[in-house]
Amino acid sequence: MQKTQVYFVRHAESVGNDTRTNLPPQENVLTERGWVQAQLLGKHLQNIAFTHVFASPYVRTVSTAEQILSESTATSTDTGIEVDANIRERHSGIYEGRSTRALVCGMIEAGGNPLDWLPEGGESKDEVERRLEIFLQRLGTVIDSGNDRKTILVVTHGAVLVHLWHYLLRQSDKYSLLNWKPEFFKVSRNTNYFLLAVEESPDVGQPREMKILVAHGNEHLKSLGDDALSSFFKEDKSVAALRGCMQQ
């Protein structure tokens, strides 16, 4: 059975990551360090011929995708970026515009699974998962169309990727996630990536097989040290309870 390779990438470092503030999407552009991260990932993947590219509608994801493609020596110049709002970041309600510290402390105070936390005015886990399923259906349609080999790039957000893995593992009637390890649940560093080999046209009634080939891929970041969010969780004792949720 032929497999399609899909790269799921967390966007590069943004001003909001650096200042530890939940900025409005249109203001949350990449930092200089973020541009370097995206460039390094682009060079790391430069020999990959991407046939389809998806990004959330936020500046930081589209810019990351653009920089990756600009370094490619294999991707056709005709390959454009398809913006999909279903892979946007989870809306944090009353914590929009506030500090990352305030958001994380609110999450800690609420207790329980952070994914189940619903701040006032925010988006629920179920709402995020419903739109992720819409995107997965779109992705499946692309994967199953035609006979040509496809390689797909998806640039999205750290929290969305954690939601995605939780959702895929629970929907075992639809998806079979192979090579899974619990440490993959950790929030990725900026421009870390997951590479999945996704089954094309599964038999009727059978789950679509998704095999993890690379998890938290960060070889391209070795020269840069910690990113802003990793440093935040290491330095701020008030958020220590969630430090284990971050990929280091």
N, C-alpha and C positions, 0 to 999 in steps of 0.2 A: 504494500500500500504506500503510495507516494505521500510524503510529508512536506508541509510548508513551514519554513522557518519564520518565526515571529519574534522580533526584538522589542521588549517592553522596557522603556527608558524613563527614569525620573528626570525631570528638567534640570538644567544647570542652576547654579546658585543665583538667587535673585536678591534684589535690594531688601525685600522683606525678610529673607533668610538672614542676611547680614546684619540688619538692624533689629532683628527679632520682633518684627511687627507684622500683623496681618493686614497688609496694605491692599487697597482696591486693585483688582487684576490689571487695569490699564496703567497703574503706576508702578507695578511690581516687575520692573524690567531686570535684565541680567546685570550683575556686577561685572567688573573687569575680570575677576577671578572666574565668574560663571562663563564668560566668553572663552576663557582659556580651557576650562573643563570641557565645554562643548567641542572646542577645536581638537583637543586631545582625543576625545571619544571618536570624532570624525576621522582622525588619522588612524585610530585603532581599527575602525571599521571601513577604511577607505576602499578595500578590495571587495566589499559586499555590494552586489548589484540589487538595490532595493527597487522593487516593482510597484510598491504602494507605500505611502507614508501618511500616517494619521497623527494629528495633534489636537489637544484640547484648544479652545478658542483664546486662551490666555497668552499674553505677550511672551511670557517666560518659556512656554512650551513651544510656541511657533518659532521663536528665535533659536531655541536649542535645535529644533529640527532643521532649520535653515543652515545653521553652522555645520551640523553633521553632514548635510548634503553638499555643502560647499567644499568639503574636504574629500569627497568621494571621487575616485578615479574610475568607478565601475557603473554607477547609477546613471541612467539616461537623463539628459537635461530636460526631457519631456515629462519626467516624473515630478508631479506637483504635490503639495501638502494639502491633504483633505482635512479640514477642520471639523471636529465632531464634539458637540457640547456634552455628549453623554460620558466623556472621559475627563470632564472638568473636575477641579478639586471640590471636596465636600464643603458646603456652606456652613459656617460656624455661628450664624445668628448674631447674638449680642456681642460676640467676641470679634466680629469683623471690625477692623480698624484698631483693635487693641493689641497689646503686646502678646508675644508668644508665651511669655511667662504666665500672664493672666489666664490664657486659654488652657495651658497645661495644668496649672494649679486648680482651675475649675474642674477639669477632668479628674484630677486626683481626689478632690473633695467629694465628688459625686460617687466615687467608688465603683466597683464592678468592672466589667469589660469596657475598655475605652471605646470600642467600636459601637457599643450600645448606648453610649452617652448621647443625650439630645439636649443641647443648650437651647435656651429660649430663642425662638425664631430660626433655629438651625434646621439643617436637613437630616432626616433620620437615616439609619442604616438601611432600612427597607427601601427608601427612596433612592439611595445611591445604588443599591443592588438592582433595582428595576431598570435604571438607565444603563447600568453595566451589561445587563442581559440584552438590551436593545443593541448595544455596540457589539457584543459577542455574536449576535445574529447577523449583523452587517459584516463582521469579519468572516463569519462562516460562509456567507454568500460569495464574498471575494475569493476565498480559498477554494470553494467548490466550482467556481466558474472556469470554463475552458480547460485545456490540457497543458498549458504552459506552466513551467515551474515558477513559483512566486516566492519572494522574500519580502517581508513586511516590517516596517518600522512604526512603532507606536510610542509617541512621547506624551507622557501624562504626569501624574503627581504621586508623591510618596504615600499619602493616606489612601488614595484611590487604589494603588497597587496592593496594599494590605487588604482592603475590602475585596479586591478581585480574587486573591488567593483564598480567603475565607469562603467566598461565594462558590468558587469552583469546587472546593472540597466538599461543600454541603450538597451540591447539585450533582450527586453521583449518577443520577439517571440520565443526565445530559452530557456530563463531562467526566473524563477519567484523567486526573492529574497524577502523572507518574514521576518517580524520583523525588518525591516531596520530603522535606525535612522541616521540623518545627522552627528552626532558626531562620527559615526563609520569611517568617512573618514579620521580622524586624523591619522598621522603616528604612528604606534605602538612603544612602548618601546621594548627594546631587550627582547626576549622570551615571550612577550605577545602573546596570541593566540585567534583565533576565532574558535568556534565549530559550524559546520553546519550539519543539518540533510538533506541529499540529497536523493531525490526521485529516486527509481530504476525503470528502464524501463517505462518511461512515454508513454502515448498513442501517436500514430502517429499524428504529427501536433500540439501537445501540448507542452508548455514549461516545462522544467525540474524544479521541485520545489526545492528550497534551503532555508531552514528555519534556521535562525540564533538563536542558543541556548545560546551561550556565545560570547560576544564581548569584545575585549581588556582584556581577562582574565589575571589577574596578582596577584592572591592571593598568589602565591608562592614567590613573590618579596617583600612582605610587610616589611621584615627585612632589606632590602638593601638600601632603599631610592632612590634618583634619579640616573639614569644611565648617561653615559657621554654625550649623545646627548641631553637629557632633560636639563642637566645643562648648556650646550652650549647655548641653545635657551633662557634660563632664564637669563644668565649672559651677553651675548653679545648684546648690544643695537643696533648694526648695522643690526641685523637680526630680530629685534622685529616685523617687519611687517608680518613675517611668524610664529610667536610664537604660534598663535592660531591653526596652522596646526598640532601641536605636541600633542600627548596624554600625559597627565601628571599623 
